[in-house]
Amino acid sequence: MGGRSDLQPDTSFKLELELSDTLYSGSVRYLQHGADSPLIRWHCHKEYELHLIVSTSGKVFIGDYIGNFSPMQLVLTGPHLPHNWISAIDPEVEVPPIRDRIMQFSGDFIQQCRTVIPEISQLDRLLKQASVGILFDQSLALEVEPLFRQAAETSGFSRLVIFFTIMEKLSHTSKYRFLSSTSFDPLLDEHAIDRVNIAVNYIMRHYQIGLNLEDVAEELGMKPAYFSKFFKRSTGIGFIEFVNNLRINRACEQLVETNDSITDICFQVGFNNIANFNRRFYCLKEMTPSDYRRQAALRYYQPVSS
């Protein structure tokens, strides 16, 4: 789930309410929400979730992965894998009523199916890979979007049939990529999740300026050394790496969308040293900023036939 970058988490809201519909006892739950839902925050849980983003764009966090999202992004997350989508929305633009369509199911449900339906083992590889998050090709997202709409309007056996139709398509596609570099079981304590969410939202608001670990630690009322260990243990990624990944990700956008010089972009995204920026960029993208801009331009260039 995810929200606006200026959204402040409601620390009184219990995470389990986000994913538990006491009025529905079926095997597969369907959820949907807009970009301003109070349910939105950095979180993790024991269920699998298949997310279909249908509107808005912004930043997505899956485990230690940081990237961009836009409509028709289809992602499968496994148990205990932290995830969050943060929409970048112009305050003057009307927010769409639905941002995220979600199908949620448990590992226990799949295991129970496996004992009586041997064919369910076809999903084993897919579900194992979901531990690091799977991003599917947009063509598949477009293909299954009508099925998500149908799931929203049905329940019981009809929804179950739709769910397995979607999962069968996912299990056969070769157009996907993994997101997080590793799977992990982070802190599940509700209070800890609230504090991480506050930290992530604070970082998102300030990462392009002179943000440091001490600033965020103070925001959470923690000692810097304790916050550093807490953040790494809770998110699977160190604070400095998290911030640098955000900055490089933003730099990539600037390299593609603007004609600003690489030096200007370096300082715009929060780095104060061009050598450090170039080093971090190469480490993450395995190419220089100028090569990245050049390759991006080639992807958009369409030669004219003579």
C-alpha positions in Angstrom: 0.0 0.0 0.0 1.2 3.6 -0.3 0.1 7.2 -0.2 1.0 10.8 -0.7 4.5 11.8 0.3 3.1 14.3 2.8 0.8 11.8 4.4 1.3 11.4 8.1 0.6 7.9 9.5 -2.2 7.5 12.0 -0.3 5.7 14.8 -3.6 4.8 16.5 -4.7 2.7 13.6 -4.1 -1.0 14.0 -2.4 -2.7 11.1 -4.5 -5.9 11.3 -7.6 -3.9 10.4 -6.1 -3.1 7.1 -6.2 -6.6 5.9 -9.0 -8.3 7.9 -12.6 -8.1 6.7 -14.5 -9.7 9.5 -17.6 -9.8 7.3 -15.9 -11.9 4.7 -14.6 -15.4 5.5 -13.6 -16.5 2.0 -10.2 -17.8 1.0 -9.3 -14.9 -1.2 -10.0 -11.3 -0.1 -10.4 -8.4 -2.5 -9.4 -4.9 -1.4 -9.2 -1.5 -3.2 -8.4 2.0 -2.1 -7.5 5.4 -3.4 -4.3 7.4 -2.9 -5.5 9.1 0.3 -6.6 6.0 2.3 -5.7 5.9 6.0 -4.8 2.3 5.4 -1.7 3.3 3.4 1.7 3.0 5.0 4.9 1.1 5.1 3.9 -2.3 6.4 4.2 -6.1 6.2 2.0 -9.0 7.1 1.8 -12.8 6.9 -0.4 -12.9 3.8 0.5 -12.9 0.1 -0.8 -9.9 -1.9 -1.2 -9.3 -5.6 -1.3 -5.5 -6.2 -2.5 -3.9 -9.4 -1.9 -0.2 -9.5 -4.5 1.5 -11.7 -3.9 5.2 -11.2 -1.3 7.8 -10.1 2.5 7.5 -10.2 5.2 7.8 -7.5 7.8 5.7 -5.5 7.4 2.1 -4.7 9.3 0.3 -1.8 9.4 -3.5 -1.8 11.8 -5.0 0.7 15.1 -3.1 0.0 14.0 -2.2 -3.5 13.2 1.4 -4.4 11.7 2.3 -7.7 9.0 4.2 -9.6 5.5 3.1 -10.3 2.7 4.2 -12.7 -0.6 2.8 -13.7 -0.8 -0.9 -14.7 2.0 -2.0 -12.4 1.4 -5.6 -11.2 3.3 -6.9 -8.2 3.1 -10.0 -6.1 4.5 -9.7 -2.5 5.1 -12.6 -0.2 4.6 -13.0 3.6 6.5 -10.5 5.8 7.9 -8.6 2.8 7.6 -4.8 3.6 5.9 -2.8 0.9 4.6 0.7 0.3 3.5 2.8 -2.7 3.7 6.6 -2.2 1.9 8.6 -4.8 3.1 12.0 -6.1 -0.1 14.0 -6.6 -0.5 17.6 -7.6 -2.8 19.1 -5.0 -4.8 20.8 -7.7 -5.5 17.5 -9.5 -8.5 15.4 -8.5 -7.5 12.2 -6.8 -8.9 9.1 -8.6 -11.2 7.0 -6.4 -9.2 3.8 -6.9 -5.4 3.7 -6.9 -4.7 0.1 -5.9 -6.7 -3.2 -6.5 -5.5 -6.0 -4.3 -6.1 -9.8 -4.0 -4.9 -11.2 -0.7 -4.5 -14.9 0.3 -2.7 -16.9 2.9 0.0 -19.6 2.6 -2.3 -21.8 4.8 -5.0 -21.6 2.1 -2.6 -22.7 -0.6 -1.2 -25.5 1.6 -4.7 -26.8 2.2 -5.5 -26.7 -1.5 -2.3 -28.6 -2.2 -3.3 -31.5 -0.1 -6.4 -32.2 -2.2 -5.5 -30.6 -5.6 -2.1 -31.8 -6.8 -2.2 -29.3 -9.7 -1.7 -26.4 -7.1 2.0 -27.4 -7.0 2.2 -25.5 -10.3 2.2 -22.4 -8.2 5.1 -23.4 -5.9 7.9 -21.7 -7.8 5.9 -18.5 -8.2 5.0 -18.3 -4.5 8.6 -19.0 -3.4 9.8 -16.2 -5.7 7.2 -13.9 -4.1 9.4 -13.7 -1.0 11.5 -11.0 -2.7 8.6 -9.4 -4.7 7.8 -10.0 -8.4 7.1 -7.2 -10.9 5.2 -8.5 -13.9 5.3 -7.0 -17.4 2.7 -4.3 -18.1 1.1 -6.4 -20.9 0.1 -9.0 -18.3 -1.2 -6.3 -16.0 -3.5 -5.1 -18.8 -4.6 -8.7 -19.5 -5.6 -9.4 -15.9 -7.1 -6.0 -15.1 -10.6 -7.0 -16.2 -10.4 -10.1 -13.9 -9.6 -7.8 -11.0 -12.7 -5.8 -11.8 -14.8 -9.0 -11.9 -13.3 -10.0 -8.5 -14.5 -6.7 -7.0 -18.1 -7.6 -8.0 -18.2 -11.2 -6.9 -17.5 -13.4 -3.9 -17.4 -17.1 -2.9 -16.6 -19.7 -5.6 -16.8 -17.1 -8.5 -14.0 -15.1 -6.9 -12.0 -18.2 -6.3 -12.2 -19.2 -10.0 -11.1 -15.7 -11.0 -8.2 -15.8 -8.5 -6.9 -19.1 -9.9 -7.3 -17.9 -13.5 -5.0 -15.0 -12.6 -2.5 -17.1 -10.7 -2.3 -19.6 -13.6 -1.4 -16.7 -16.0 1.3 -15.5 -13.6 2.8 -18.9 -13.2 3.3 -19.3 -17.0 4.7 -15.9 -17.9 8.4 -15.3 -18.5 8.1 -11.6 -18.4 8.8 -10.6 -14.9 11.7 -9.5 -12.6 12.5 -9.7 -8.9 12.6 -6.6 -6.8 14.1 -7.0 -3.3 17.7 -8.3 -3.2 16.8 -10.5 -0.3 13.8 -11.9 1.6 13.7 -11.2 5.3 11.4 -11.3 8.4 11.4 -7.8 9.8 10.0 -6.5 13.0 6.3 -7.2 13.2 5.6 -5.2 16.3 2.9 -2.6 15.6 4.7 0.2 17.4 7.9 -0.6 15.5 6.0 -0.5 12.2 4.5 2.9 13.1 7.9 4.3 13.8 9.4 3.0 10.6 6.5 4.5 8.7 7.1 7.9 10.3 10.8 7.6 9.4 10.0 6.7 5.7 7.6 9.6 5.3 10.1 12.0 6.9 12.8 10.8 4.6 10.5 11.1 1.5 9.9 14.8 2.4 13.5 15.7 3.0 15.8 13.4 1.0 16.6 16.0 -1.6 17.9 18.5 0.9 20.6 18.2 3.6 19.1 15.2 5.3 21.2 13.1 7.7 20.6 10.2 10.1 20.6 12.5 13.2 17.6 14.5 11.7 15.4 11.4 11.4 16.5 10.0 14.7 15.5 13.2 16.4 12.1 13.1 14.6 11.5 9.7 16.2 13.0 10.6 19.6 15.8 8.0 19.3 19.6 8.1 19.7 21.3 8.1 16.3 23.1 4.8 16.9 19.9 3.1 18.1 17.9 4.5 15.1 20.6 3.2 12.7 20.3 -0.4 14.0 16.5 -0.1 14.3 16.1 1.1 10.7 18.3 -1.6 9.2 16.7 -4.4 11.3 13.2 -3.2 10.4 13.6 -2.5 6.7 16.5 -4.8 5.6 18.4 -1.8 4.2 20.7 0.7 6.0 19.7 4.3 6.3 22.5 5.8 4.1 21.8 3.2 1.4 18.1 3.9 1.5 18.6 7.6 1.1 21.2 7.2 -1.6 19.0 4.8 -3.5 16.2 7.4 -3.4 18.5 10.1 -4.6 19.9 8.1 -7.5 16.4 7.0 -8.5 15.3 10.7 -8.6 18.5 11.5 -10.6 17.5 8.9 -13.2 14.2 10.7 -13.6 15.9 14.0 -14.0 18.4 12.7 -16.5 15.5 11.4 -18.7 13.0 14.2 -18.2 15.3 17.3 -18.2 18.3 18.8 -20.0 19.9 19.8 -16.7 23.6 19.2 -16.4 24.7 16.2 -14.5 26.4 18.5 -11.9 23.1 20.4 -11.4 21.2 17.1 -11.0 23.7 15.9 -8.5 23.0 18.8 -6.2 19.2 18.9 -6.9 18.7 15.3 -5.6 20.7 15.9 -2.4 24.3 15.0 -3.1 26.9 17.6 -2.2 29.8 16.0 -4.0 29.9 15.1 -7.7 32.5 12.4 -7.2 30.4 10.7 -4.6 27.3 11.0 -6.8 29.1 9.5 -9.8 30.4 6.6 -7.6 27.0 5.9 -6.1 25.3 6.1 -9.4 27.7 3.6 -11.0 27.4 1.3 -8.1 23.6 1.2 -8.4 23.1 1.4 -12.2 26.4 -0.1 -13.4 26.9 2.8 -15.8 27.7 6.5 -15.6 25.0 9.2 -15.5 26.0 10.3 -19.0 25.7 6.7 -20.3 22.3 6.4 -18.6 21.0 9.5 -20.3 22.4 8.4 -23.6 20.8 5.0 -23.4 17.5 6.5 -22.3 17.6 8.8 -25.3 18.2 5.9 -27.7 15.2 4.0 -26.3 12.9 7.0 -27.1 14.6 7.7 -30.5 12.5 6.5 -33.5 14.5 6.6 -36.8 12.6 8.0 -39.8 12.3 5.5 -42.7 13.8 6.8 -45.9 
